[in-house]
């Protein structure tokens, strides 16, 4: 345990500026989403928080690249929207539809090479809460904003994990 703590301390000291900058960038971008969406869309906000984690804690990963962030979130938004349009009176079938939103989003992201795990959470959130233009605009804007920040700071950010 002591060696593990020493390793963490060395890693943090060596890259403290990265830890602080990247966590600050994530905080600012998530604040913007919270300000726009409010907590009534908490499921969507949680997905965007996960996207911020991927982009700022794992910026070199495939899931953090613009194609995956923007494309994956659009796929999640579309899958969730399609599934939210299906109305059934049976609680069990409703749960099946929510699960289909997740499975379908994973399938499409893998097929079109836009893998972004938080986007499946987005699909679930939209399937549950229903489509709204405000959610769609916020998700797309947030995805583009995160991707732009990622590109602008690409030489100054590193994987933190």
N, C-alpha and C positions, 0 to 999 in steps of 0.2 A: 504494500500500500504506500509506503514511504517513497519508494522509487517512482511509483506512478504519479504521485503528487509532485515530485521533483521534475519529472518529464513535462507535466502540465505547466508548471511554473516556467521552465526553460522555453517551452513553445510559446507561451503567452508573452514573455519578455522579448523574445526574438521578433514577434509580429504584433505587438500591442497596438500599433497604429492601424493595422488591418482590422483587428478585432473591433476597435472603437469606431473606425470609419464605416465599416460594413454594417455593424449593428445600428449605428445612427441612421444610415441610409434606409435600412429596413424599417426603423421606427417612424421616420418621416413619411415614407410611402404608405405604410399601414394607417397612420394618422389621417392621411388624405382620404383613403377609402372609408374609414370610420366616419369621417366628417360628412362625406357624400351619402353613404348608405344608411347610416344610423344603426343602432343595435337591433332594429326590427328584422333586419336581414342577417342575423348572426351566423347562420349556416354559410352564407356566401362570404361573409367577412372572414370566417375561420379558414376557408379555402384560400382566400387571398393572403392571409397570414402565412399559410404553408408555402405559397408561391414565393413570398418574400424570403422565407427561410432558404428555400432551394437556391434562389438567385444570389443571395448575399452570403450564405454559409458554404455553399457548394458551387461557386460561380464557374468553375471549370467543367462541371458535369454536363452531360448531354441535355438533361432536363432543365438546365438553366439557360440554354441558348435561346435566342429570340424565336427561332422556328418552333421550338417546343413550348415555350411560355405562351406565345400568342396563339399558335396553332392548337396546342393542347387545350387552352382555355376556351377557344372558340368551339372546339369539338365538345368539350364538357357542357358548355352553354347550350349548344344545339341538341345534344342528347337529352339533357335535362328538360329542355323546352318540349321536345317531342313527347317525352314520357309524361310530362305534366298535362298534356292535352288529352291523355287517355283517362277517362273517368269510369270508375267501377264502384259498385255499392258494397263490395265485399272487402273487408279489412285485409284479409290474407292476399287477395289479388292486388290490392294497393301496394302492399309490401313487395310483391313480386315485380311490379312495375318500377318501383324505386330501385330494386336490385338490378333490373334490366338496364336502367339508365347508367349505372356504374359499369356493368359488364360491356355494354355497347360502346361506352366511351373508351374503355381500355382497348377493345378490339379495333376501333377506328384509329385511335392514336398509334397503335402498334403497326397497323397496316400502312398508314400514311407517314410514319416516321416523325411523329410529333409527341413523343412520350413525355408526359409531365404529370406525375402522380397526383398533385393537388387538383388537377382538372377533373379527376374522377369524383373527388369530394364536391367539386362545383356541380357536376352533373347531378349528384344526389341532392344537393341543396336546392337546385332549381326545380328538380322533379317534385320535391316536397313543398317548396314555397310557391312554385308557379313562376311563370315568365313575367317579367316586367321590363319595359323599355329602360327604366332607370338602372336595373341590375345589368342589363346587357351593355349599356353604354359605359357603366362604371367598370365592369369586368374587362371590356376591350380597352378602354382608356388606361386602366391600371396595368394591364398586360403590356401595352405599348410603352407606358411610362417606365415600368420596371426594365423592359428590354433596352430602352434608350439609356437609362442610368447604367445598366450593365455594360453596354457598349462604350459609353463615355469613360467609365472607370475601369475598363478591362485590364489596363496595364498596372492599376494600383490595387486591385483586389485579388485575393487568393483563396483557395479552399481553406476553411477554418477547421474542418473536421478531418 
